[in-house]
Amino acid sequence: MSVVDRAGVRRPDWRRYQDRLAAVEDAAQNFALEEGHEATEADGWRLDHHTTELPAEPPGPPRPPGAPDASWAIARELVRTYAFPDPRLITGIYAPDRPVSGRPMLLRARFLGFTFWFGVRMSDEVEEVRETDDGPVHVYSTGYSTLEGHFERGQITFEVRKTERTGAVAFHMDAFSQPDHIRNPFYRIGFKLFGRRLQLRFARTAIERMQRFVGEELAARAAGVEAPERETVEPQRPDAEAAAHAADTLGEG
């Protein structure tokens, strides 16, 4: 049984959304950076960094995925499967047989009581050892970029790091973003008023859930039981305007 199954993280059946996922496949990125140029506040980007410590491992390389103290590997799997965000805010839907690098993903987002559908594309999946002043650090990294039809432009990166010397494990989220043009004036005003609050809530709950899922999985392994099951949250009601937004953005599903 996988880490995600043991954590009880379930998502909607991706096969119900194949048409919308096909539209994500064809969608273009809605922003561009000049080659070799990083996003900066001077250029109008908002830069965010969030981090949290996870349960430490013994010093040395990351523990094998099935080990009872494999904190790094558990967090890595939660990132690979996008299982840590709060489904009351956002749910990632994707074909599980696709490689992570370049994978199209449909985001089902809840905002102001409505349900919206946005397309993103996963960035390269990287696993590497970085040499730092504190010695070798093992890093797993991926993330995603926004596509046409998203309310924002930008990119977010998720990293799980383990410092060999100390055994410390940490989860990092780094993002740059700015609002994209929103045609519907109601949504435009709403996003201007509440968008930043939602960004910060996403970050806070994602970190809390990552901490909790890793801790519960480690405790379950130590006790020889399965971690507690959790439900995804389905939209409470259909909304004609949100449906129209989805149709305009990603096509009918």
C-alpha distance (Angstrom), angle and dihedral (degrees) to the residues before:
residue distance angle dihedral
M1 . . .
S2 3.81 . .
V3 3.77 125.6 .
V4 3.80 90.2 -111.4
D5 3.80 92.8 50.9
R6 3.80 90.1 49.3
A7 3.79 89.8 49.6
G8 3.79 87.8 55.5
V9 3.81 94.4 -126.3
R10 3.79 108.7 155.5
R11 3.80 127.7 179.0
P12 3.83 134.3 -169.3
D13 3.80 117.4 -78.5
W14 3.81 103.3 -89.4
R15 3.82 91.7 -149.6
R16 3.82 89.5 72.1
Y17 3.81 88.1 63.3
Q18 3.80 102.2 44.6
D19 3.82 94.1 122.4
R20 3.78 92.8 51.9
L21 3.79 91.2 44.6
A22 3.81 88.8 52.3
A23 3.81 88.3 54.7
V24 3.81 89.7 51.1
E25 3.81 88.2 52.2
D26 3.79 90.3 59.3
A27 3.82 97.8 39.6
A28 3.80 119.9 109.3
Q29 3.77 126.3 -131.0
N30 3.81 108.9 -95.2
F31 3.80 97.2 -140.9
A32 3.79 138.6 40.7
L33 3.78 135.1 -155.7
E34 3.76 122.8 -160.2
E35 3.78 113.1 -106.2
G36 3.78 109.7 -84.6
H37 3.81 91.6 8.5
E38 3.81 120.1 120.7
A39 3.79 126.0 -150.0
T40 3.81 110.9 -98.9
E41 3.78 136.6 -179.0
A42 3.81 88.1 -119.7
D43 3.81 87.8 64.4
G44 3.80 92.4 51.7
W45 3.80 100.2 -95.4
R46 3.78 124.0 135.1
L47 3.80 110.2 -134.7
D48 3.80 120.5 -153.8
H49 3.78 132.6 -176.7
H50 3.80 124.9 -177.9
T51 3.79 126.9 173.1
T52 3.78 140.4 170.9
E53 3.78 136.5 -176.5
L54 3.80 117.1 -115.9
P55 3.81 127.1 -160.6
A56 3.80 108.4 -62.6
E57 3.79 126.1 -119.7
P58 3.80 128.6 -147.5
P59 3.82 112.2 -78.1
G60 3.79 115.9 -84.4
P61 3.82 133.2 55.2
P62 3.83 119.4 -19.9
R63 3.78 114.5 -69.7
P64 3.85 117.5 -106.6
P65 3.83 113.2 -86.1
G66 3.79 94.1 -108.7
A67 3.79 96.2 47.5
P68 3.82 116.9 115.7
D69 3.81 91.0 -122.1
A70 3.84 98.7 41.4
S71 3.81 96.9 132.1
W72 3.83 94.0 152.2
A73 3.81 94.2 50.1
I74 3.82 92.7 47.2
A75 3.81 91.7 52.0
R76 3.81 90.2 45.0
E77 3.81 91.1 56.0
L78 3.79 92.3 47.5
V79 3.82 89.2 53.9
R80 3.83 94.0 44.7
T81 3.80 90.5 54.2
Y82 3.82 96.1 37.7
A83 3.80 87.9 -126.5
F84 3.82 99.7 142.6
P85 3.87 104.6 71.0
D86 3.80 117.6 97.9
P87 3.83 107.5 -102.3
R88 3.80 89.3 -147.6
L89 3.81 84.6 70.3
I90 3.79 106.4 25.7
T91 3.79 140.2 -4.1
G92 3.80 125.7 -167.1
I93 3.81 116.6 -141.1
Y94 3.80 120.1 -170.1
A95 3.79 143.5 142.6
P96 3.82 103.8 -87.3
D97 3.80 93.1 -150.6
R98 3.82 92.1 63.0
P99 3.82 119.3 96.6
V100 3.78 113.1 -106.6
S101 3.82 94.3 -122.2
G102 3.81 108.3 85.9
R103 3.80 93.3 -2.3
P104 3.82 114.7 156.2
M105 3.79 112.5 -129.4
L106 3.77 130.6 -169.3
L107 3.79 114.0 -142.6
R108 3.79 117.5 -153.0
A109 3.80 104.6 -158.6
R110 3.80 130.5 -174.2
F111 3.79 116.1 -146.2
L112 3.83 130.0 163.8
G113 3.80 89.8 -12.6
F114 3.82 93.0 -54.8
T115 3.78 130.1 107.9
F116 3.80 119.6 -128.1
W117 3.79 133.8 -175.7
F118 3.80 121.6 -142.6
G119 3.77 132.5 176.2
V120 3.79 125.1 -133.6
R121 3.79 134.3 170.0
M122 3.78 122.4 -137.0
S123 3.79 116.9 -121.5
D124 3.79 124.8 -133.3
E125 3.77 116.6 -56.0
V126 3.81 106.7 -126.4
E127 3.78 130.1 -173.1
E128 3.79 114.0 179.1
V129 3.80 147.3 140.3
R130 3.80 115.3 -115.4
E131 3.76 122.7 -159.1
T132 3.81 109.6 -134.0
D133 3.80 137.3 167.0
D134 3.81 86.1 -94.5
G135 3.80 92.8 52.1
P136 3.82 130.9 -104.4
V137 3.81 116.5 -5.8
H138 3.82 119.6 -166.0
V139 3.82 110.6 -141.9
Y140 3.78 133.8 -169.3
S141 3.80 112.5 -171.1
T142 3.78 140.3 176.7
G143 3.81 137.4 132.9
Y144 3.78 140.1 151.2
S145 3.80 145.1 -100.1
T146 3.80 126.5 -137.1
L147 3.80 121.2 -108.6
E148 3.81 136.0 -155.7
G149 3.80 112.6 -55.5
H150 3.79 96.3 30.6
F151 3.81 117.4 128.4
E152 3.82 88.3 -130.0
R153 3.79 139.6 43.1
G154 3.77 119.3 -140.4
Q155 3.74 149.7 65.5
I156 3.79 137.8 -90.4
T157 3.79 126.7 -157.5
F158 3.80 127.2 -160.3
E159 3.80 120.3 -159.8
V160 3.78 133.9 -177.9
R161 3.80 112.3 -160.9
K162 3.79 134.3 -171.9
T163 3.79 122.8 -170.7
E164 3.81 108.5 -144.7
R165 3.80 96.0 -152.8
T166 3.80 97.0 55.0
G167 3.83 104.4 18.7
A168 3.83 90.3 -125.4
V169 3.81 114.5 156.6
A170 3.80 123.1 -161.2
F171 3.79 139.8 176.2
H172 3.82 119.2 -141.4
M173 3.80 132.7 -170.3
D174 3.81 119.4 -168.1
A175 3.79 123.5 179.2
F176 3.76 143.4 168.8
S177 3.79 119.0 -163.5
Q178 3.79 147.6 155.0
P179 3.81 131.7 -178.8
D180 3.78 117.5 -86.4
H181 3.80 122.9 -147.2
I182 3.82 110.4 -73.4
R183 3.80 111.8 -161.1
N184 3.80 98.0 -162.7
P185 3.85 106.2 77.9
F186 3.81 92.9 -152.0
Y187 3.80 91.8 55.6
R188 3.81 90.9 41.3
I189 3.80 92.3 56.6
G190 3.78 92.6 41.3
F191 3.78 92.9 51.0
K192 3.80 91.2 47.3
L193 3.81 90.1 53.2
F194 3.79 99.9 39.3
G195 3.82 107.8 16.9
R196 3.79 96.2 93.6
R197 3.79 91.9 46.4
L198 3.81 89.1 52.7
Q199 3.81 91.6 49.0
L200 3.80 91.2 54.3
R201 3.80 92.3 43.9
F202 3.81 90.1 52.0
A203 3.81 90.6 51.9
R204 3.80 94.2 46.0
T205 3.79 95.6 47.9
A206 3.82 93.0 42.2
I207 3.79 90.6 55.3
E208 3.79 92.7 44.8
R209 3.80 92.0 50.2
M210 3.80 92.8 46.4
Q211 3.80 90.0 53.1
R212 3.79 92.3 45.9
F213 3.81 96.8 45.1
V214 3.80 93.8 49.0
G215 3.80 91.8 46.0
E216 3.80 93.5 47.3
E217 3.79 92.6 46.9
L218 3.80 91.7 51.1
A219 3.81 90.8 47.6
A220 3.81 91.2 48.3
R221 3.80 91.5 51.0
A222 3.78 91.0 49.6
A223 3.81 90.6 50.8
G224 3.82 94.6 41.3
V225 3.82 93.2 -122.3
E226 3.80 136.7 110.0
A227 3.79 120.6 -91.3
P228 3.84 115.1 -109.0
E229 3.79 117.6 -80.1
R230 3.78 122.8 -116.5
E231 3.78 131.4 -166.4
T232 3.76 128.0 -130.8
V233 3.80 114.3 -126.3
E234 3.78 118.4 -116.9
P235 3.82 120.6 -152.5
Q236 3.80 108.9 -85.4
R237 3.78 96.2 -139.2
P238 3.81 140.3 -2.1
D239 3.78 118.3 -103.4
A240 3.79 123.3 -157.7
E241 3.79 96.0 -149.3
A242 3.80 93.0 47.6
A243 3.80 89.3 47.7
A244 3.80 89.3 51.7
H245 3.80 89.6 50.1
A246 3.80 89.8 51.6
A247 3.80 91.2 48.7
D248 3.80 92.3 49.7
T249 3.78 92.6 46.5
L250 3.78 106.1 37.9
G251 3.78 108.3 5.6
E252 3.77 128.0 -109.2
G253 3.82 116.1 -50.8
